[in-house]
Amino acid sequence: MPMIRVQLDSDRNTARQVVRLHQAGGIHYDSRDAARAEVWRRGHTPAAEPVFVGITNGQPVRLVYDVEVHLGTTHR
């Protein structure tokens, strides 16, 4: 399945919280839902739950998710 990489603007405190949750085996549901919504906004249908990849070092800090999408299905 094809993947789309999504970057979501965040703040440092939230980014640290998401990383801690991920390292502990947890999920930050708000950012995962936002990643899914971004895929829909781009016109693709998610095929699986977004997977947290990490954070960027820039300003603003961004949360990075990979999301599998269905091949050949787009909507606008």
C-alpha positions as CSV (number, residue, x, y, z in Angstrom):
1,M,0.0,0.0,0.0
2,P,1.2,3.5,-0.7
3,M,2.1,5.7,2.2
4,I,1.7,9.4,2.7
5,R,3.9,11.3,5.2
6,V,2.0,13.9,7.2
7,Q,3.6,16.7,9.2
8,L,1.5,18.5,11.8
9,D,2.5,21.7,13.5
10,S,2.9,21.4,17.2
11,D,4.6,23.0,20.2
12,R,7.6,21.6,22.1
13,N,5.6,20.5,25.1
14,T,3.0,18.5,23.1
15,A,5.8,17.0,20.9
16,R,7.6,15.8,24.1
17,Q,4.4,14.3,25.4
18,V,3.7,12.5,22.1
19,V,7.3,11.1,22.0
20,R,7.0,9.9,25.7
21,L,3.7,8.3,25.0
22,H,5.0,6.6,21.9
23,Q,8.1,5.3,23.7
24,A,5.9,3.9,26.4
25,G,3.7,2.1,23.9
26,G,0.9,4.6,24.1
27,I,-1.0,6.7,21.5
28,H,-1.6,10.4,21.4
29,Y,-5.1,10.2,20.0
30,D,-5.5,13.9,19.2
31,S,-2.5,14.0,16.9
32,R,-3.2,10.6,15.4
33,D,-6.8,11.8,14.5
34,A,-5.3,15.1,13.1
35,A,-3.0,13.0,10.9
36,R,-5.9,11.0,9.6
37,A,-7.9,14.2,9.0
38,E,-5.0,15.6,7.0
39,V,-5.0,12.6,4.7
40,W,-8.7,12.9,4.1
41,R,-8.2,16.7,3.5
42,R,-5.6,15.8,0.8
43,G,-8.2,13.7,-0.9
44,H,-7.0,10.2,0.0
45,T,-8.7,7.4,2.0
46,P,-6.7,6.0,4.9
47,A,-6.1,2.2,4.8
48,A,-4.7,1.9,8.3
49,E,-4.1,3.9,11.5
50,P,-1.5,6.6,11.2
51,V,1.9,5.5,12.5
52,F,4.0,8.0,14.6
53,V,7.4,8.4,13.0
54,G,9.0,11.2,15.1
55,I,9.3,15.0,15.4
56,T,11.2,17.6,13.4
57,N,13.8,19.9,14.9
58,G,12.6,23.1,13.2
59,Q,10.5,25.9,14.4
60,P,7.6,25.2,14.6
61,V,8.3,21.7,15.7
62,R,6.2,19.2,13.7
63,L,4.8,15.7,14.5
64,V,5.5,13.3,11.7
65,Y,3.1,10.4,10.8
66,D,3.1,7.9,8.0
67,V,-0.4,6.9,6.8
68,E,-1.1,4.0,4.5
69,V,-3.7,5.0,1.9
70,H,-5.8,2.9,-0.5
71,L,-4.3,2.9,-4.0
72,G,-6.3,4.6,-6.7
73,T,-9.0,6.1,-4.4
74,T,-9.1,9.8,-4.2
75,H,-11.9,12.2,-3.4
76,R,-12.2,15.9,-3.4
